[in-house]
Amino acid sequence: MSNDLAARAHDLDVTVWVGKSGIAPVVDELQDQLQNENLVKVKFLRAARGGTSTEELAEELAEQVNAEIIDVRGHTAVFHK
């Protein structure tokens, strides 16, 4: 991960929220945002996580949108296309 991307990721606002319906409903939205923005920050709400870690959900979501995970902190992940 480049320091530049990490620094920019830190200042991003969350623009995608994953809730109790899981990651499926946000795949299209995240893809759309990644087309327009270099980095997108996603928050995984407690209801989405269940018994799954944020890292596992982020990896699954990254795979579905063909993106790279720049950072995972707490319940938030930053994706890069």
N, C-alpha and C positions, 0 to 999 in steps of 0.2 A: 504494500500500500504506500503510495507516495504521500509525503508530508503535506503537499499542497491539497490533495483530495481530502485528507484527514482534517486539515485545518478548515477547509470549506464546509465539510460535513458537520463540524461542531456548531457552526452558526446557522445551519438550516432549521427551518420550522417543519414540524410534522405535517405532511399533506395527505397521508393515507393512514387510515385506522383499520386494523383487523379486529373484528368483534366476534361474537358468539357463533356467527355463521362460518367462521374459518377463513382460509385464504382464497377459496374459489371466487367469492364475489368481488375481490379486489384485484384479481389478475389483470383484467382489461384496463382498469383505472391506472394501475401501476405501469402497465405497458405504455399507455397514452402519455403519462407524465414523463416517463423515461425518454420518449420520443422528443419531448420539448425541453426537458431539463437534463443536465448531465448527472445530477445527483438527486435522489429522492429519499426522504426520511419516512420510515414506516413505524408506527407504534402498534405493538401487539397487546391488546387489552387482556385483562385477567380471564375474561370469558372465552377468549380465543385460545388461550394457552392450555387450559385444562391440565392434563398431566404431561404436556409437552413443553420442552424448553423453548425459549425465544430463539436460541441458535438453531434448533431443529426446524422450527417454523420458517425462519429466515432462509435457511438453506433450501427448503422445499419451494418457497416462493421464488427465490432467485433462479432455481432450475426452471420453473414454469414460465418465467418472463425472460429467460436467457440473459440474466444480469449477474454482475459480480457484487458480492457483499464487501463494502468498504470497512464497516465497523458495526459491532453489536455492543450496546451498552445498556444494561438494565433490561428494559422491555422494548427497546428501540433499535432498529437496524437501518443502516444507510446503504442504498443500492446504487450501482453505477452501471451504465450501459456502454 
